Amino acid sequence: MSYNIQIFRIETKERKQKLNSEDFFENDENLVPFTDQQFQELKERLLQYGYHLTKEDEYGLHFNHEDEDYGMVLLTSHGLYFTAGWNHNSIFE
């Protein structure tokens, strides 16, 4: 098991509430993309928190942290996704 945290723009939340669809997140067109400035600031903040960029691919930017309790992060144009292990030392515990 693991913790999965997803962060989107507030406009995505508003769109979800308006559409009230069970499969809202299955359609990427429902997700409002970050602005270039937001994307850059999120990337810089992750680096400030000690995450290291490990890979860039068609999905986005992949980050890891030296302390595995901080988990892995995927930054895409539409969302910021954290995954951390299920243990008492996890950052999300």
JONOR-V555315 format. One line per field, one symbol per residue. phi: phi as a letter, one per 30 degrees, with the letter a starting at -180 (. if undefined). Layout:
BEGIN
phi=???
END
This chain:
BEGIN
phi=.acbcbbbdddddddddddhcdceddcedddddddeddeddddddddddjdcdcabbddkccbbbeddddicbbccdcabbcbbdcadcddcd
END
